[in-house]
Amino acid sequence: MCGPALLQQNPNFERGFWKLDSDIFYFFKAYPWWLVPRASNNRAKLLNGVKRWHDYARSNFTESCIEWDGHDPYYGSPLMRSRQEYLAKIDFLDEDALASQDLGLLWAENANSIPAIFWMVYETLKQPTQLSQALLEIKDSQPGCFHHANPSLDVESVCNVPILQSMYAETLRLYTSLFSLRSAIHRDFTLDGFTIPKNELIAVDSRVTAMDKSIWNTRADEGEEEGPLPLDQFWAERFLVYPKDPASGPLRGGLSNHQASPTSSAHTESNTPRFTTEGLAGAWTPYGGGSRQCPGRNFAKQEIIVAFALLLSEFEIELVDADKRETVEPDMKYYGLGTLPPKTKTPFRIRRRVRGPAEPAQVEAM
């Protein structure tokens, strides 16, 4: 994302970055620096490191440095280069503000996608049949890709696999808690008997609607509050609609609450599922909502699904302690800040799959 220059100019940046992540709730709760001096000093060092990187990139970058894919060795991705060009034109953003902008972007990108990848893999490993299905779908979406030592994924095709999209969406539903901040900029307004003054900040919690039994499908029978697939448990197929299954789909009430999709008759005859978030506006909001949604949500989706596909395809992974596999919980200390990380470390075994030039995957001995 930032290319090699950021870490070359700041060899200890990565260590400080993860310290920042573990302390981030102090800053969101506006702790004064003198109450958390260690965390504040670490953040100051990181900001200085970002400014050092900015100065180095500005001094050395030329158009001739841009490679065939748009990246360059100084700013890294086209995104970071374009951000610098755009933000530099805003008069009231000084060097400190520019550094804060980029450090915030780096935190949001890494501190949300990495825990999401963990939870998606963890939930898959807990259920052997789900693991087998995921591996089969990944293999079918990438014919020939994993028959050699250096696979090259077709990002678009793997990210369009319905079951992988559903697992991704269910992971964010279950393990994301995001406070979206909004305010009424024109006048006071009344909501459910409460008057919200003009310009007063409102925090909307994504997890409230994500766990609302009146919205989501849990396979509940009529008159039953919750069915056999409760919202506090991971259901890989919650976001899938099966043409021949009237109880499928993410909305309570199943297929009858989803609009018909222009799928082919062949798909309907074979009962091929499709991924959907139809009808979930305001209920599934891991990236916020409306015109202020996270602009990097499509990139994050690709990053999570592709990392998941590569991990499961290139490595054999198993949870070590079968007795504790149901007890890994999200750390609610980070509630409201995005994807919740696991509260404790999760032991696992991992080994690389060994492949010949045109051989199916084998497993390397421990």
DOPA-635498 format. One record per residue (C-alpha): residue in one letter; x, y, z. Coordinates in Angstrom, 3 decimals. Example, Ala and Ser with C-alpha at 12.3 -4.5 7.8 and 13.67 -1.06 7.14 Angstrom:
BEGIN
{rovo:a	east:12.300	north:-4.500	up:7.800}
{rovo:s	east:13.670	north:-1.060	up:7.140}
***
This chain:
BEGIN
{rovo:m	east:0.000	north:0.000	up:0.000}
{rovo:c	east:2.805	north:2.419	up:0.916}
{rovo:g	east:5.612	north:0.682	up:-0.930}
{rovo:p	east:9.004	north:-0.155	up:0.591}
{rovo:a	east:10.057	north:3.410	up:1.429}
{rovo:l	east:7.914	north:3.795	up:4.576}
{rovo:l	east:9.593	north:0.875	up:6.362}
{rovo:q	east:13.019	north:1.633	up:4.895}
{rovo:q	east:12.893	north:5.101	up:6.434}
{rovo:n	east:11.399	north:3.768	up:9.681}
{rovo:p	east:12.707	north:0.269	up:10.542}
{rovo:n	east:10.733	north:0.095	up:13.821}
{rovo:f	east:7.488	north:1.397	up:12.364}
{rovo:e	east:5.739	north:-1.976	up:12.325}
{rovo:r	east:6.366	north:-2.634	up:16.011}
{rovo:g	east:5.143	north:0.825	up:16.970}
{rovo:f	east:2.123	north:0.465	up:14.710}
{rovo:w	east:0.823	north:-2.618	up:16.521}
{rovo:k	east:1.424	north:-0.907	up:19.859}
{rovo:l	east:-0.780	north:1.895	up:18.550}
{rovo:d	east:-3.435	north:-0.649	up:17.626}
{rovo:s	east:-3.460	north:-2.105	up:21.146}
{rovo:d	east:-3.810	north:1.420	up:22.598}
{rovo:i	east:-6.199	north:2.870	up:20.032}
{rovo:f	east:-9.248	north:2.965	up:22.312}
{rovo:y	east:-7.463	north:5.548	up:24.497}
{rovo:f	east:-7.436	north:7.994	up:21.598}
{rovo:f	east:-11.009	north:7.314	up:20.520}
{rovo:k	east:-12.076	north:7.993	up:24.099}
{rovo:a	east:-10.038	north:11.241	up:24.077}
{rovo:y	east:-7.737	north:10.388	up:26.982}
{rovo:p	east:-5.356	north:13.305	up:27.687}
{rovo:w	east:-1.710	north:12.590	up:26.866}
{rovo:w	east:-0.602	north:12.796	up:30.519}
{rovo:l	east:-2.865	north:9.869	up:31.459}
{rovo:v	east:-1.428	north:7.631	up:28.713}
{rovo:p	east:2.111	north:9.008	up:28.138}
{rovo:r	east:3.520	north:5.771	up:26.711}
{rovo:a	east:0.732	north:5.459	up:24.127}
{rovo:s	east:0.913	north:9.177	up:23.291}
{rovo:n	east:4.692	north:9.099	up:22.817}
{rovo:n	east:4.430	north:6.054	up:20.571}
{rovo:r	east:1.829	north:7.779	up:18.420}
{rovo:a	east:4.033	north:10.872	up:18.170}
{rovo:k	east:6.944	north:8.706	up:16.963}
{rovo:l	east:4.738	north:7.099	up:14.323}
{rovo:l	east:3.529	north:10.487	up:13.090}
{rovo:n	east:7.107	north:11.694	up:12.832}
{rovo:g	east:7.903	north:8.545	up:10.887}
{rovo:v	east:5.088	north:9.223	up:8.433}
{rovo:k	east:6.343	north:12.801	up:7.953}
{rovo:r	east:9.855	north:11.440	up:7.346}
{rovo:w	east:8.421	north:9.125	up:4.684}
{rovo:h	east:6.465	north:11.995	up:3.083}
{rovo:d	east:9.599	north:14.151	up:2.873}
{rovo:y	east:11.627	north:11.314	up:1.388}
{rovo:a	east:8.951	north:10.483	up:-1.201}
{rovo:r	east:8.528	north:14.113	up:-2.266}
{rovo:s	east:12.280	north:14.526	up:-2.663}
{rovo:n	east:12.842	north:11.386	up:-4.744}
{rovo:f	east:9.668	north:10.658	up:-6.689}
{rovo:t	east:9.528	north:11.306	up:-10.427}
{rovo:e	east:6.982	north:10.183	up:-13.012}
{rovo:s	east:9.568	north:7.812	up:-14.460}
{rovo:c	east:9.439	north:5.817	up:-11.203}
{rovo:i	east:5.894	north:4.618	up:-11.881}
{rovo:e	east:5.880	north:0.931	up:-12.782}
{rovo:w	east:3.602	north:-0.931	up:-15.211}
{rovo:d	east:0.942	north:-1.568	up:-12.547}
{rovo:g	east:0.837	north:2.064	up:-11.352}
{rovo:h	east:2.938	north:1.502	up:-8.237}
{rovo:d	east:6.166	north:3.291	up:-7.425}
{rovo:p	east:8.902	north:2.645	up:-4.821}
{rovo:y	east:8.293	north:5.878	up:-2.895}
{rovo:y	east:4.557	north:6.382	up:-2.382}
{rovo:g	east:3.683	north:2.773	up:-3.130}
{rovo:s	east:0.188	north:2.381	up:-4.526}
{rovo:p	east:-1.560	north:4.848	up:-6.857}
{rovo:l	east:-3.995	north:5.458	up:-3.988}
{rovo:m	east:-1.336	north:6.893	up:-1.686}
{rovo:r	east:0.213	north:8.964	up:-4.476}
{rovo:s	east:-3.162	north:10.403	up:-5.480}
{rovo:r	east:-4.018	north:11.148	up:-1.834}
{rovo:q	east:-0.874	north:13.190	up:-1.444}
{rovo:e	east:-1.587	north:15.155	up:-4.617}
{rovo:y	east:-5.171	north:15.861	up:-3.531}
{rovo:l	east:-4.555	north:16.636	up:0.145}
{rovo:a	east:-1.605	north:18.910	up:-0.647}
{rovo:k	east:-4.029	north:21.261	up:-2.412}
{rovo:i	east:-6.061	north:21.847	up:0.779}
{rovo:d	east:-4.654	north:24.996	up:2.379}
{rovo:f	east:-5.486	north:24.238	up:6.021}
{rovo:l	east:-3.840	north:20.778	up:6.016}
{rovo:d	east:-0.259	north:21.181	up:7.202}
{rovo:e	east:2.390	north:18.444	up:7.454}
{rovo:d	east:1.078	north:17.267	up:10.822}
{rovo:a	east:-2.439	north:16.927	up:9.454}
{rovo:l	east:-1.234	north:15.047	up:6.359}
{rovo:a	east:0.685	north:12.609	up:8.566}
{rovo:s	east:-2.386	north:12.081	up:10.760}
{rovo:q	east:-4.489	north:11.382	up:7.684}
{rovo:d	east:-2.168	north:8.678	up:6.415}
{rovo:l	east:-1.559	north:7.072	up:9.814}
{rovo:g	east:-5.319	north:6.913	up:10.322}
{rovo:l	east:-5.779	north:5.279	up:6.924}
{rovo:l	east:-3.071	north:2.701	up:7.651}
{rovo:w	east:-4.685	north:1.854	up:10.992}
{rovo:a	east:-8.203	north:1.551	up:9.532}
{rovo:e	east:-6.972	north:-0.687	up:6.719}
{rovo:n	east:-4.866	north:-3.098	up:8.773}
{rovo:a	east:-6.667	north:-3.147	up:12.120}
{rovo:n	east:-9.990	north:-4.113	up:10.519}
{rovo:s	east:-9.121	north:-6.476	up:7.672}
{rovo:i	east:-6.631	north:-8.628	up:9.595}
{rovo:p	east:-9.039	north:-9.529	up:12.454}
{rovo:a	east:-11.763	north:-10.148	up:9.854}
{rovo:i	east:-9.495	north:-12.619	up:8.037}
{rovo:f	east:-8.783	north:-14.330	up:11.370}
{rovo:w	east:-12.470	north:-14.749	up:12.207}
{rovo:m	east:-13.345	north:-15.988	up:8.724}
{rovo:v	east:-10.615	north:-18.631	up:8.889}
{rovo:y	east:-11.399	north:-19.511	up:12.516}
{rovo:e	east:-15.108	north:-20.065	up:11.890}
{rovo:t	east:-14.302	north:-22.206	up:8.847}
{rovo:l	east:-11.839	north:-24.382	up:10.754}
{rovo:k	east:-14.438	north:-25.063	up:13.441}
{rovo:q	east:-16.658	north:-26.857	up:10.934}
{rovo:p	east:-14.979	north:-29.537	up:8.759}
{rovo:t	east:-17.834	north:-29.683	up:6.220}
{rovo:q	east:-17.669	north:-25.914	up:5.822}
{rovo:l	east:-13.913	north:-26.104	up:5.324}
{rovo:s	east:-14.315	north:-28.762	up:2.621}
{rovo:q	east:-16.973	north:-26.703	up:0.850}
{rovo:a	east:-14.835	north:-23.558	up:0.937}
{rovo:l	east:-11.796	north:-25.373	up:-0.460}
{rovo:l	east:-13.880	north:-26.905	up:-3.255}
{rovo:e	east:-15.390	north:-23.544	up:-4.221}
{rovo:i	east:-11.975	north:-21.877	up:-4.245}
{rovo:k	east:-10.522	north:-24.630	up:-6.418}
{rovo:d	east:-13.468	north:-24.541	up:-8.854}
{rovo:s	east:-13.202	north:-20.757	up:-9.223}
{rovo:q	east:-9.503	north:-20.955	up:-10.121}
{rovo:p	east:-8.995	north:-23.937	up:-12.475}
{rovo:g	east:-5.331	north:-24.851	up:-12.659}
{rovo:c	east:-4.254	north:-22.016	up:-10.368}
{rovo:f	east:-3.099	north:-24.203	up:-7.482}
{rovo:h	east:-1.293	north:-26.837	up:-9.538}
{rovo:h	east:2.024	north:-25.021	up:-9.341}
{rovo:a	east:4.255	north:-23.557	up:-6.671}
{rovo:n	east:3.349	north:-19.888	up:-7.209}
{rovo:p	east:-0.419	north:-19.517	up:-7.634}
{rovo:s	east:-1.853	north:-16.406	up:-9.230}
{rovo:l	east:-5.459	north:-15.788	up:-8.249}
{rovo:d	east:-8.071	north:-14.179	up:-10.460}
{rovo:v	east:-9.277	north:-11.700	up:-7.856}
{rovo:e	east:-12.593	north:-10.911	up:-9.536}
{rovo:s	east:-13.669	north:-14.526	up:-9.947}
{rovo:v	east:-12.760	north:-15.668	up:-6.435}
{rovo:c	east:-14.479	north:-12.615	up:-4.913}
{rovo:n	east:-17.677	north:-13.450	up:-6.815}
{rovo:v	east:-18.031	north:-16.980	up:-5.408}
{rovo:p	east:-21.402	north:-16.834	up:-3.559}
{rovo:i	east:-20.438	north:-18.896	up:-0.508}
{rovo:l	east:-17.207	north:-16.919	up:0.008}
{rovo:q	east:-19.115	north:-13.645	up:-0.239}
{rovo:s	east:-21.662	north:-14.941	up:2.271}
{rovo:m	east:-18.948	north:-16.051	up:4.704}
{rovo:y	east:-17.282	north:-12.647	up:4.360}
{rovo:a	east:-20.552	north:-10.793	up:5.007}
{rovo:e	east:-21.456	north:-13.038	up:7.959}
{rovo:t	east:-18.008	north:-12.486	up:9.484}
{rovo:l	east:-18.495	north:-8.717	up:9.419}
{rovo:r	east:-22.066	north:-9.012	up:10.720}
{rovo:l	east:-20.993	north:-11.062	up:13.716}
{rovo:y	east:-17.630	north:-9.515	up:14.567}
{rovo:t	east:-17.912	north:-5.837	up:13.663}
{rovo:s	east:-19.042	north:-3.058	up:15.976}
{rovo:l	east:-18.848	north:0.351	up:14.363}
{rovo:f	east:-20.054	north:3.668	up:15.724}
{rovo:s	east:-21.147	north:5.791	up:12.773}
{rovo:l	east:-21.199	north:9.445	up:13.815}
{rovo:r	east:-23.927	north:11.641	up:12.349}
{rovo:s	east:-25.497	north:15.022	up:13.090}
{rovo:a	east:-28.511	north:17.043	up:11.973}
{rovo:i	east:-27.031	north:19.985	up:10.086}
{rovo:h	east:-30.283	north:21.797	up:9.205}
{rovo:r	east:-32.621	north:21.655	up:12.228}
{rovo:d	east:-33.571	north:19.747	up:15.368}
{rovo:f	east:-35.394	north:16.514	up:14.708}
{rovo:t	east:-37.356	north:13.970	up:16.717}
{rovo:l	east:-36.556	north:10.267	up:16.699}
{rovo:d	east:-38.751	north:7.796	up:18.587}
{rovo:g	east:-39.791	north:10.465	up:21.076}
{rovo:f	east:-36.307	north:11.896	up:21.568}
{rovo:t	east:-35.356	north:15.335	up:20.270}
{rovo:i	east:-31.909	north:15.511	up:18.718}
{rovo:p	east:-30.601	north:19.105	up:18.681}
{rovo:k	east:-29.117	north:20.556	up:15.541}
{rovo:n	east:-25.376	north:19.830	up:15.152}
{rovo:e	east:-25.421	north:17.363	up:18.069}
{rovo:l	east:-23.398	north:14.224	up:17.360}
{rovo:i	east:-25.218	north:10.873	up:17.273}
{rovo:a	east:-23.395	north:7.531	up:17.471}
{rovo:v	east:-25.210	north:4.767	up:15.576}
{rovo:d	east:-24.023	north:1.297	up:16.625}
{rovo:s	east:-23.882	north:-1.212	up:13.755}
{rovo:r	east:-24.037	north:-4.202	up:16.118}
{rovo:v	east:-27.533	north:-3.377	up:17.412}
{rovo:t	east:-29.235	north:-4.009	up:14.078}
{rovo:a	east:-26.767	north:-6.774	up:13.168}
{rovo:m	east:-28.156	north:-8.759	up:16.113}
{rovo:d	east:-31.827	north:-7.797	up:15.683}
{rovo:k	east:-33.952	north:-10.964	up:15.581}
{rovo:s	east:-36.842	north:-9.114	up:13.962}
{rovo:i	east:-34.703	north:-8.417	up:10.874}
{rovo:w	east:-32.497	north:-11.444	up:10.297}
{rovo:n	east:-33.221	north:-14.964	up:9.163}
{rovo:t	east:-32.514	north:-17.576	up:11.847}
{rovo:r	east:-34.790	north:-20.235	up:10.286}
{rovo:a	east:-37.402	north:-19.420	up:12.919}
{rovo:d	east:-40.912	north:-20.818	up:12.488}
{rovo:e	east:-43.873	north:-18.449	up:12.493}
{rovo:g	east:-44.425	north:-17.100	up:15.998}
{rovo:e	east:-40.956	north:-18.232	up:17.114}
{rovo:e	east:-38.585	north:-15.473	up:18.245}
{rovo:e	east:-35.395	north:-17.195	up:17.129}
{rovo:g	east:-34.665	north:-20.337	up:15.152}
{rovo:p	east:-31.921	north:-22.987	up:15.183}
{rovo:l	east:-29.375	north:-20.616	up:13.556}
{rovo:p	east:-29.194	north:-17.777	up:16.126}
{rovo:l	east:-27.548	north:-14.448	up:15.442}
{rovo:d	east:-24.797	north:-14.950	up:18.027}
{rovo:q	east:-23.514	north:-17.892	up:15.974}
{rovo:f	east:-21.797	north:-17.988	up:12.602}
{rovo:w	east:-23.945	north:-19.303	up:9.742}
{rovo:a	east:-21.915	north:-19.424	up:6.522}
{rovo:e	east:-24.989	north:-19.426	up:4.252}
{rovo:r	east:-26.951	north:-16.643	up:5.940}
{rovo:f	east:-26.523	north:-14.316	up:2.940}
{rovo:l	east:-27.370	north:-16.906	up:0.274}
{rovo:v	east:-30.663	north:-17.170	up:-1.578}
{rovo:y	east:-31.520	north:-20.586	up:-3.030}
{rovo:p	east:-34.234	north:-20.383	up:-5.741}
{rovo:k	east:-35.867	north:-23.584	up:-4.508}
{rovo:d	east:-35.583	north:-22.879	up:-0.780}
{rovo:p	east:-38.273	north:-20.456	up:0.419}
{rovo:a	east:-36.613	north:-20.221	up:3.845}
{rovo:s	east:-33.252	north:-19.009	up:2.466}
{rovo:g	east:-31.849	north:-15.492	up:2.392}
{rovo:p	east:-30.642	north:-13.111	up:5.112}
{rovo:l	east:-34.017	north:-11.521	up:5.907}
{rovo:r	east:-36.455	north:-12.962	up:8.410}
{rovo:g	east:-39.206	north:-14.661	up:6.442}
{rovo:g	east:-36.763	north:-15.973	up:3.877}
{rovo:l	east:-37.104	north:-15.819	up:0.119}
{rovo:s	east:-40.499	north:-14.098	up:0.156}
{rovo:n	east:-38.816	north:-10.903	up:1.404}
{rovo:h	east:-36.211	north:-10.802	up:-1.362}
{rovo:q	east:-36.719	north:-9.410	up:-4.823}
{rovo:a	east:-36.340	north:-11.772	up:-7.723}
{rovo:s	east:-32.893	north:-11.681	up:-9.302}
{rovo:p	east:-32.335	north:-11.855	up:-13.072}
{rovo:t	east:-30.622	north:-15.249	up:-12.806}
{rovo:s	east:-30.720	north:-17.726	up:-15.661}
{rovo:s	east:-33.272	north:-20.518	up:-15.786}
{rovo:a	east:-30.381	north:-22.993	up:-15.605}
{rovo:h	east:-29.368	north:-21.553	up:-12.231}
{rovo:t	east:-32.943	north:-21.780	up:-11.015}
{rovo:e	east:-33.281	north:-25.393	up:-12.162}
{rovo:s	east:-30.033	north:-26.397	up:-10.450}
{rovo:n	east:-30.891	north:-24.383	up:-7.322}
{rovo:t	east:-27.609	north:-22.457	up:-7.633}
{rovo:p	east:-27.405	north:-19.952	up:-4.755}
{rovo:r	east:-26.748	north:-16.250	up:-5.151}
{rovo:f	east:-25.261	north:-13.851	up:-2.646}
{rovo:t	east:-27.415	north:-10.909	up:-1.604}
{rovo:t	east:-27.608	north:-8.008	up:0.824}
{rovo:e	east:-30.974	north:-6.836	up:-0.539}
{rovo:g	east:-33.261	north:-5.353	up:2.099}
{rovo:l	east:-30.445	north:-4.940	up:4.633}
{rovo:a	east:-29.924	north:-1.172	up:4.389}
{rovo:g	east:-29.425	north:-0.018	up:7.970}
{rovo:a	east:-29.064	north:-3.602	up:9.231}
{rovo:w	east:-25.744	north:-4.673	up:7.701}
{rovo:t	east:-23.512	north:-1.622	up:8.086}
{rovo:p	east:-19.929	north:-2.730	up:8.824}
{rovo:y	east:-18.699	north:0.169	up:6.673}
{rovo:g	east:-21.206	north:2.745	up:7.836}
{rovo:g	east:-24.084	north:3.824	up:5.651}
{rovo:g	east:-25.332	north:6.315	up:3.103}
{rovo:s	east:-23.005	north:8.618	up:1.201}
{rovo:r	east:-20.461	north:8.475	up:4.049}
{rovo:q	east:-19.712	north:4.758	up:3.735}
{rovo:c	east:-16.073	north:3.735	up:3.899}
{rovo:p	east:-14.641	north:4.435	up:0.418}
{rovo:g	east:-12.258	north:1.482	up:0.780}
{rovo:r	east:-14.972	north:-1.134	up:1.347}
{rovo:n	east:-14.540	north:-2.820	up:-2.056}
{rovo:f	east:-10.784	north:-3.060	up:-1.598}
{rovo:a	east:-11.287	north:-4.464	up:1.920}
{rovo:k	east:-13.688	north:-7.113	up:0.603}
{rovo:q	east:-11.157	north:-8.237	up:-2.000}
{rovo:e	east:-8.339	north:-8.234	up:0.534}
{rovo:i	east:-10.271	north:-10.369	up:3.048}
{rovo:i	east:-11.622	north:-12.931	up:0.570}
{rovo:v	east:-8.351	north:-13.301	up:-1.377}
{rovo:a	east:-6.275	north:-13.673	up:1.815}
{rovo:f	east:-8.759	north:-16.278	up:3.066}
{rovo:a	east:-8.598	north:-18.187	up:-0.226}
{rovo:l	east:-4.791	north:-18.178	up:-0.325}
{rovo:l	east:-4.421	north:-19.233	up:3.319}
{rovo:l	east:-6.754	north:-22.204	up:2.993}
{rovo:s	east:-5.414	north:-23.237	up:-0.405}
{rovo:e	east:-1.705	north:-22.928	up:0.329}
{rovo:f	east:-1.667	north:-24.141	up:3.935}
{rovo:e	east:-3.235	north:-26.879	up:5.985}
{rovo:i	east:-4.378	north:-25.307	up:9.242}
{rovo:e	east:-5.991	north:-26.863	up:12.288}
{rovo:l	east:-6.992	north:-25.551	up:15.698}
{rovo:v	east:-4.851	north:-27.171	up:18.383}
{rovo:d	east:-7.139	north:-27.258	up:21.413}
{rovo:a	east:-10.461	north:-28.795	up:20.370}
{rovo:d	east:-11.943	north:-28.139	up:23.809}
{rovo:k	east:-11.348	north:-24.394	up:23.511}
{rovo:r	east:-12.356	north:-23.908	up:19.887}
{rovo:e	east:-15.812	north:-22.689	up:20.938}
{rovo:t	east:-14.525	north:-20.281	up:23.585}
{rovo:v	east:-12.574	north:-17.738	up:21.508}
{rovo:e	east:-14.409	north:-14.466	up:22.028}
{rovo:p	east:-14.085	north:-10.977	up:20.544}
{rovo:d	east:-12.424	north:-8.351	up:22.694}
{rovo:m	east:-15.190	north:-5.939	up:23.625}
{rovo:k	east:-12.602	north:-3.409	up:24.734}
{rovo:y	east:-12.602	north:-2.349	up:21.072}
{rovo:y	east:-16.383	north:-2.081	up:20.865}
{rovo:g	east:-17.476	north:0.581	up:18.398}
{rovo:l	east:-14.099	north:0.860	up:16.677}
{rovo:g	east:-14.607	north:-1.600	up:13.803}
{rovo:t	east:-13.739	north:-5.292	up:13.535}
{rovo:l	east:-13.316	north:-6.751	up:17.027}
{rovo:p	east:-10.048	north:-8.679	up:17.499}
{rovo:p	east:-9.957	north:-11.961	up:19.453}
{rovo:k	east:-9.642	north:-11.541	up:23.203}
{rovo:t	east:-7.037	north:-14.268	up:23.606}
{rovo:k	east:-4.389	north:-15.965	up:21.494}
{rovo:t	east:-5.630	north:-18.962	up:19.513}
{rovo:p	east:-3.168	north:-21.868	up:19.148}
{rovo:f	east:-3.111	north:-23.638	up:15.786}
{rovo:r	east:-0.929	north:-25.841	up:13.608}
{rovo:i	east:-0.037	north:-24.756	up:10.115}
{rovo:r	east:1.959	north:-26.470	up:7.379}
{rovo:r	east:2.588	north:-25.656	up:3.749}
{rovo:r	east:0.960	north:-27.777	up:1.089}
{rovo:v	east:3.516	north:-29.259	up:-1.327}
{rovo:r	east:2.708	north:-29.247	up:-5.041}
{rovo:g	east:4.491	north:-30.517	up:-8.092}
{rovo:p	east:4.232	north:-28.869	up:-11.531}
{rovo:a	east:0.848	north:-30.448	up:-12.241}
{rovo:e	east:-0.002	north:-32.378	up:-9.116}
{rovo:p	east:-2.900	north:-32.027	up:-6.705}
{rovo:a	east:-2.079	north:-30.556	up:-3.330}
{rovo:q	east:-0.147	north:-32.692	up:-0.883}
{rovo:v	east:0.701	north:-31.926	up:2.705}
{rovo:e	east:4.212	north:-31.451	up:3.945}
{rovo:a	east:5.164	north:-33.586	up:6.946}
{rovo:m	east:5.207	north:-31.878	up:10.312}
***
